Amino acid sequence: MARLLLFGGKGGVGKTTTSSATAVALADAGLRVLLVSSDPAHSTSDSLGVELGPTPTEVKEVPGLFGLELDPEARISDYIPKLSESLGPLMGGDEPDLNASEMVLPGLDEAMAFDELLKHLENPSWDVVVFDTAPTGHTLRFLALPEIIEKWSSKIIKLHRMTGGIRAMMFGAKDGEKMRVELEKFRRRVLHVRRILSDPELTRFTLVTIPEKMGVNETVRAYEALIDFDLPVSGCVVNRITPELDHPFIQRRIEGERNHIDSLKEALPALDFTEIELRDSDVHGIDSLREIGSLMHGNIELEEGLGPFKIGLGLEASRGTWKDGDIVYLHLPGIDREDLSLRSEDGTLFVGVNEREHPVQFDRPAKASEVKAKLEEDILRLTFPVRE
C-alpha cells in the first residue's frame, strides 16, 4: 500500500503548488508517485503543464510521476441519489424515526473522492500518493461521514427488511439485496479510508497557509479539528512570505507577517515548519516546482528496500513494491489475509485487496498456482518460479 501525503488548507494558499512540488521531488528521487487532486478548481493540470483527467496520466518530463484529477460528482449517481429518490417517499409513514432529511449526506462528494483514492492507495504500482485536497472544510465533512452513513445505511437496511410488498414493488427481491450489499461495501470502504487516514505509518497531513491573521486562525482551527479525528498532522508550510526589501511599506508588511508566523508556531509547537517566500513570478511548470520542492524537502536520497525515510516537514516516504530477483515484496499494512486474493490472467499476476484487483509488475509471465505467497508483518512476499 502506498504512503499517503495530504496537503490541505483554505483556498488560495498554495496547496496545489506545494503538493505538486512534493510529488515532483519524490519522483525525481526514484519513486513511483501518483499526484491526485480533488479540488474542484482542477489547477493541478495548470501547475504541471499537463492536461490531467480522471485516470492516471504520465507526466513525461518527470519519469515515475503520474497525475489525475478526480471528478467525484460523476460517480455520485452510482450510489446515493438513486436510493434517495426511490426511498424518499417512504421516509415518513409508519416509521417515525425515519426522516427524509437524513437521506441527504453532507460530505458525499468527498466520500466519492476518498473512495476513489483508496483504490489507488491499494494499487502496488504506487510508492507514494500525494493528495492535493479540496479546502480543509471539505476534508472535515468527509471525516464526519462514517457516523452519518452508518446511521443512514441502517435505516436503508431496515427498509429493505420491511414486508415484501413494498420492497418488491420498488426494487424487486434481487435489486433490494444488491442494494443492501453495495451499501454495506460502501460503508466499510468509508470506514477503511478513515482508518488509513488516521494511521501515522501510512499517512501524513501537511497544512498550507499564508502569513495573514485569517490564514493563521483558520490553520489553527483546522489543526485542532484534524487532531480530533486522529489525523497525523506533521507539518505546516507558510507560503508567500514577503521577501526582505528596503522599503518602509515592505518592512511594515514583513513585521506583521513575522508576528503572525510566530503566533502560529507558538500555537502549533508540534509541527515542522517550512517558510517559502513570495516569488517574483507565478509558480507553474516543472522547473519552478523543482525549486519549491528543494526548498521544502532538500535533497531526497532514496534508500534500498521498503523501509520509510524522512523527506522533511515530518513526512516519510517509502517504496510500496520491492523486487529482489524472483521475489516481489508488497507493503500492505493493516491488511487481513481474508482481504487478499491472488489470480493470474494471460501470464499477469493480480493481487486482490479489499475486492479490488491490481496487476503485479514482473519481467515474465507467471501463473498464480506457481507463485508462493506469504503475508508476514504487513509484507506480502510473492516468490515467482525460477526461470528455466
C-alpha positions as CSV (number, residue, x, y, z in Angstrom):
1,M,0.0,0.0,0.0
2,A,1.3,3.4,-0.9
3,R,2.2,6.1,1.5
4,L,-0.4,8.9,1.6
5,L,0.8,12.6,1.9
6,L,-2.1,15.0,2.1
7,F,-1.8,18.8,1.7
8,G,-4.7,20.9,3.0
9,G,-5.7,24.4,3.9
10,K,-8.1,27.1,2.9
11,G,-8.5,28.1,-0.7
12,G,-5.8,30.1,-2.5
13,V,-2.9,29.5,-0.1
14,G,-0.8,27.2,-2.4
15,K,-1.9,23.7,-1.7
16,T,-1.6,22.7,-5.4
17,T,1.9,24.2,-5.7
18,T,3.3,22.6,-2.5
19,S,1.7,19.2,-3.2
20,S,2.8,19.2,-6.9
21,A,6.4,20.2,-5.9
22,T,6.5,17.4,-3.3
23,A,5.3,14.9,-6.0
24,V,8.0,16.0,-8.4
25,A,10.7,15.8,-5.8
26,L,9.7,12.3,-4.8
27,A,9.6,11.1,-8.4
28,D,12.9,12.7,-9.1
29,A,14.3,10.6,-6.2
30,G,13.2,7.4,-7.9
31,L,9.8,6.7,-6.5
32,R,6.6,5.9,-8.5
33,V,4.3,8.8,-7.5
34,L,0.6,9.5,-8.1
35,L,-0.5,13.1,-7.6
36,V,-4.2,13.3,-7.0
37,S,-6.4,16.4,-6.9
38,S,-10.0,16.6,-5.6
39,D,-10.1,20.4,-5.7
40,P,-13.0,21.4,-8.0
41,A,-10.7,24.2,-9.4
42,H,-8.6,21.4,-11.0
43,S,-5.5,23.7,-11.1
44,T,-3.1,20.7,-10.9
45,S,-3.1,20.5,-14.7
46,D,-2.0,24.1,-14.9
47,S,0.7,23.6,-12.2
48,L,2.3,20.7,-14.1
49,G,1.6,21.9,-17.6
50,V,-0.1,18.6,-18.4
51,E,-3.7,18.0,-19.1
52,L,-5.0,15.6,-16.5
53,G,-8.2,13.6,-16.3
54,P,-9.9,11.0,-14.1
55,T,-7.4,8.3,-14.9
56,P,-3.6,8.4,-14.1
57,T,-1.8,10.4,-16.8
58,E,2.0,10.2,-17.2
59,V,4.0,13.4,-16.7
60,K,6.6,12.8,-19.3
61,E,9.0,15.5,-18.0
62,V,9.3,13.6,-14.7
63,P,9.8,9.9,-15.0
64,G,7.8,8.0,-12.4
65,L,5.2,10.8,-11.9
66,F,1.6,10.4,-12.8
67,G,-1.3,12.7,-12.1
68,L,-5.1,12.6,-12.1
69,E,-7.9,15.0,-11.2
70,L,-10.9,13.4,-9.5
71,D,-14.5,14.0,-10.6
72,P,-16.5,12.7,-7.7
73,E,-19.7,14.2,-8.9
74,A,-19.5,11.8,-11.9
75,R,-19.7,8.9,-9.6
76,I,-22.3,10.0,-7.1
77,S,-25.1,8.9,-9.4
78,D,-23.9,5.3,-9.0
79,Y,-24.6,5.5,-5.3
80,I,-26.8,7.5,-3.0
81,P,-29.1,9.8,-5.1
82,K,-30.8,6.8,-6.9
83,L,-31.5,5.4,-3.5
84,S,-32.7,8.7,-2.1
85,E,-35.1,9.2,-5.0
86,S,-36.5,5.8,-4.6
87,L,-36.8,5.7,-0.8
88,G,-37.6,9.4,-0.1
89,P,-41.4,8.9,-0.2
90,L,-41.0,6.2,2.5
91,M,-39.3,8.4,5.0
92,G,-42.5,9.3,6.8
93,G,-45.2,6.8,7.0
94,D,-45.2,4.1,9.7
95,E,-41.5,4.7,10.6
96,P,-41.5,7.7,12.9
97,D,-37.7,7.5,13.4
98,L,-37.1,7.9,9.7
99,N,-36.7,11.4,8.3
100,A,-36.3,12.3,4.7
101,S,-33.8,15.0,5.5
102,E,-31.4,12.3,6.9
103,M,-31.2,10.9,3.3
104,V,-29.1,13.9,2.4
105,L,-25.5,13.1,3.1
106,P,-23.1,16.0,3.7
107,G,-19.7,15.0,2.5
108,L,-20.9,12.6,-0.1
109,D,-18.8,14.1,-2.9
110,E,-15.8,13.9,-0.6
111,A,-16.7,10.3,0.1
112,M,-16.6,9.5,-3.6
113,A,-13.2,11.3,-3.8
114,F,-11.7,9.3,-0.9
115,D,-13.2,6.1,-2.1
116,E,-11.5,6.6,-5.5
117,L,-8.3,7.5,-3.6
118,L,-8.4,4.2,-1.7
119,K,-8.4,2.3,-5.0
120,H,-5.1,3.9,-5.9
121,L,-3.6,3.5,-2.4
122,E,-4.2,-0.2,-2.6
123,N,-2.5,-0.4,-6.0
124,P,1.0,-1.8,-5.6
125,S,2.2,0.1,-8.6
126,W,2.4,3.3,-6.5
127,D,5.0,4.0,-3.8
128,V,3.5,7.3,-2.7
129,V,0.2,9.0,-3.4
130,V,0.3,12.8,-2.9
131,F,-3.2,14.2,-2.4
132,D,-4.0,17.9,-3.1
133,T,-7.2,18.1,-1.1
134,A,-10.1,20.4,-1.5
135,P,-10.2,23.2,1.1
136,T,-10.0,21.8,4.6
137,G,-13.7,22.1,5.4
138,H,-14.4,19.5,2.6
139,T,-12.0,17.1,4.2
140,L,-13.6,17.5,7.6
141,R,-17.0,16.9,6.2
142,F,-15.7,13.6,4.8
143,L,-14.2,12.6,8.2
144,A,-17.6,13.1,9.8
145,L,-19.3,10.9,7.2
146,P,-18.8,7.4,8.6
147,E,-21.1,8.1,11.5
148,I,-23.7,9.7,9.2
149,I,-23.6,6.9,6.6
150,E,-23.7,4.2,9.3
151,K,-27.0,5.7,10.7
152,W,-28.2,6.3,7.1
153,S,-27.4,2.8,6.0
154,S,-29.0,1.2,9.0
155,K,-32.3,2.9,8.0
156,I,-31.9,1.7,4.4
157,I,-31.3,-1.8,5.6
158,K,-34.3,-1.6,7.9
159,L,-36.4,-0.5,4.9
160,H,-35.0,-3.4,2.9
161,R,-36.3,-5.8,5.6
162,M,-39.8,-4.4,5.5
163,T,-42.6,-6.6,4.3
164,G,-42.0,-7.9,0.8
165,G,-44.8,-5.9,-0.9
166,I,-43.2,-2.5,-0.7
167,R,-39.7,-3.9,-1.3
168,A,-40.7,-5.9,-4.3
169,M,-42.8,-3.1,-5.7
170,M,-39.8,-0.6,-5.5
171,F,-36.8,-2.8,-6.2
172,G,-37.7,-6.5,-6.6
173,A,-36.0,-9.0,-4.3
174,K,-32.8,-9.2,-6.3
175,D,-32.4,-5.5,-6.7
176,G,-33.1,-4.9,-3.0
177,E,-30.4,-7.5,-1.9
178,K,-27.9,-6.0,-4.4
179,M,-28.6,-2.5,-2.9
180,R,-28.0,-3.7,0.6
181,V,-24.8,-5.5,-0.3
182,E,-23.4,-2.5,-2.2
183,L,-24.3,-0.1,0.6
184,E,-22.6,-2.2,3.1
185,K,-19.5,-2.4,0.9
186,F,-19.5,1.4,0.6
187,R,-19.8,2.0,4.3
188,R,-16.9,-0.4,5.0
189,R,-14.8,1.3,2.5
190,V,-15.5,4.7,4.1
191,L,-14.5,3.4,7.5
192,H,-11.4,1.8,6.0
193,V,-10.3,5.0,4.4
194,R,-10.7,6.8,7.7
195,R,-8.6,4.1,9.4
196,I,-5.9,4.7,6.8
197,L,-6.1,8.5,7.2
198,S,-5.5,8.1,11.0
199,D,-2.6,5.7,10.6
200,P,0.7,7.6,11.1
201,E,2.7,4.8,9.5
202,L,0.7,5.4,6.2
203,T,-0.5,9.0,6.3
204,R,0.8,12.4,6.9
205,F,-1.1,15.7,6.7
206,T,0.6,19.0,5.9
207,L,-1.2,22.2,6.4
208,V,-0.6,25.1,4.0
209,T,-1.2,28.7,4.9
210,I,-0.2,32.3,4.3
211,P,1.2,34.8,6.9
212,E,-2.0,36.7,7.5
213,K,-4.3,36.7,10.5
214,M,-7.2,35.0,8.8
215,G,-5.0,32.3,7.4
216,V,-3.3,31.7,10.7
217,N,-6.6,31.5,12.6
218,E,-8.1,29.0,10.1
219,T,-4.9,26.9,10.2
220,V,-5.1,26.6,14.0
221,R,-8.8,25.6,13.8
222,A,-8.1,23.1,11.0
223,Y,-5.3,21.5,13.1
224,E,-7.5,21.1,16.1
225,A,-10.3,19.6,14.0
226,L,-7.9,17.2,12.2
227,I,-6.4,16.1,15.5
228,D,-9.9,15.5,16.9
229,F,-10.3,13.0,14.0
230,D,-6.9,11.4,14.9
231,L,-5.3,12.5,11.7
232,P,-1.5,12.6,11.9
233,V,-0.7,16.3,11.1
234,S,3.1,16.6,10.9
235,G,4.0,19.9,9.1
236,C,3.0,23.3,8.0
237,V,4.1,25.3,5.0
238,V,3.8,29.1,5.4
239,N,3.7,30.3,1.8
240,R,4.0,33.7,0.1
241,I,6.1,35.4,2.7
242,T,7.1,38.9,1.7
243,P,10.8,39.0,0.8
244,E,13.2,41.3,2.6
245,L,13.4,44.6,0.7
246,D,14.5,48.1,1.8
247,H,11.2,50.0,1.7
248,P,9.1,51.2,4.7
249,F,5.9,49.6,3.4
250,I,7.7,46.3,2.8
251,Q,9.3,46.5,6.3
252,R,5.9,47.1,8.0
253,R,4.5,44.2,6.0
254,I,7.3,41.9,7.0
255,E,7.0,42.8,10.7
256,G,3.3,42.0,10.6
257,E,3.8,38.7,8.9
258,R,6.6,37.8,11.3
259,N,4.2,38.3,14.2
260,H,1.6,36.1,12.6
261,I,4.2,33.3,11.9
262,D,5.5,33.5,15.4
263,S,2.0,33.2,16.9
264,L,1.3,30.2,14.6
265,K,4.4,28.4,15.7
266,E,3.6,29.1,19.3
267,A,0.1,27.7,18.8
268,L,1.3,24.6,17.0
269,P,4.7,23.7,18.5
270,A,4.5,20.0,17.5
271,L,4.6,20.8,13.8
272,D,7.6,21.1,11.4
273,F,7.5,24.4,9.7
274,T,8.8,25.5,6.3
275,E,8.7,29.1,5.1
276,I,8.5,29.9,1.4
277,E,8.9,33.5,0.1
278,L,6.7,35.1,-2.4
279,R,8.2,34.5,-5.9
280,D,8.6,37.3,-8.5
281,S,6.5,35.3,-11.0
282,D,3.8,32.6,-11.0
283,V,4.9,29.1,-9.9
284,H,4.0,26.7,-12.7
285,G,5.9,24.2,-14.8
286,I,8.3,21.5,-13.7
287,D,11.3,23.7,-13.2
288,S,9.5,26.1,-10.8
289,L,8.1,23.1,-8.9
290,R,11.5,21.6,-8.6
291,E,12.8,24.8,-6.9
292,I,9.9,24.8,-4.5
293,G,10.4,21.1,-3.8
294,S,14.0,21.7,-3.0
295,L,13.1,24.5,-0.5
296,M,10.6,22.2,1.2
297,H,12.4,18.9,1.3
298,G,16.1,19.4,0.4
299,N,17.9,16.6,-1.4
300,I,15.9,13.4,-1.1
301,E,18.0,10.3,-1.2
302,L,16.2,7.0,-1.9
303,E,17.1,4.1,0.4
304,E,17.0,0.4,-0.5
305,G,14.1,-1.8,0.3
306,L,10.6,-1.0,1.6
307,G,11.7,1.0,4.8
308,P,10.5,4.6,5.3
309,F,12.8,7.6,5.1
310,K,12.2,11.2,6.1
311,I,11.8,13.9,3.5
312,G,11.1,17.0,5.5
313,L,8.0,18.6,7.2
314,G,7.8,15.5,9.4
315,L,6.9,13.5,6.2
316,E,8.0,10.0,5.4
317,A,8.0,8.1,2.1
318,S,8.9,4.6,1.1
319,R,8.6,2.1,-1.8
320,G,5.4,0.2,-1.9
321,T,6.9,-2.5,-4.0
322,W,10.4,-4.0,-4.0
323,K,11.8,-6.6,-6.3
324,D,14.7,-8.8,-5.4
325,G,15.4,-11.5,-8.0
326,D,12.5,-13.8,-8.2
327,I,10.8,-12.3,-5.1
328,V,8.4,-9.3,-5.1
329,Y,7.6,-7.6,-1.8
330,L,4.4,-5.6,-1.4
331,H,3.9,-3.3,1.6
332,L,0.2,-3.9,2.7
333,P,-0.2,-2.5,6.2
334,G,-3.3,-3.4,8.1
335,I,-4.5,-5.9,5.6
336,D,-6.0,-9.2,6.8
337,R,-5.4,-12.4,5.0
338,E,-9.1,-12.8,4.1
339,D,-9.0,-9.5,2.3
340,L,-6.3,-10.7,-0.1
341,S,-6.7,-12.8,-3.2
342,L,-4.4,-14.0,-6.0
343,R,-5.1,-14.9,-9.6
344,S,-3.5,-14.8,-13.0
345,E,-4.7,-14.0,-16.4
346,D,-2.7,-14.3,-19.6
347,G,0.5,-14.6,-17.6
348,T,-0.2,-11.4,-15.5
349,L,-0.5,-11.9,-11.7
350,F,-3.2,-9.9,-10.0
351,V,-3.4,-9.3,-6.2
352,G,-6.8,-8.5,-4.9
353,V,-7.0,-6.1,-2.0
354,N,-10.5,-5.5,-0.5
355,E,-12.1,-7.0,-3.6
356,R,-10.2,-4.7,-6.0
357,E,-7.5,-6.3,-8.2
358,H,-4.2,-4.8,-9.2
359,P,-1.6,-6.2,-11.5
360,V,1.9,-7.1,-10.1
361,Q,4.7,-6.0,-12.4
362,F,7.1,-8.8,-13.1
363,D,9.5,-9.4,-16.0
364,R,8.0,-12.6,-17.2
365,P,4.6,-14.4,-17.3
366,A,3.5,-16.4,-14.3
367,K,0.5,-18.5,-13.1
368,A,-1.0,-17.8,-9.7
369,S,-0.8,-21.5,-8.9
370,E,3.0,-21.3,-9.3
371,V,3.6,-18.3,-7.2
372,K,4.2,-18.8,-3.5
373,A,2.5,-16.1,-1.4
374,K,3.3,-15.3,2.3
375,L,1.9,-12.4,4.4
376,E,4.1,-11.5,7.3
377,E,4.2,-8.3,9.3
378,D,2.4,-6.3,6.7
379,I,4.6,-7.5,3.9
380,L,3.3,-9.8,1.2
381,R,6.1,-11.8,-0.3
382,L,5.5,-13.3,-3.7
383,T,8.0,-15.9,-4.9
384,F,7.9,-16.4,-8.6
385,P,9.0,-19.6,-10.2
386,V,12.7,-19.7,-11.2
387,R,13.4,-19.0,-14.8
388,E,14.3,-22.2,-16.7
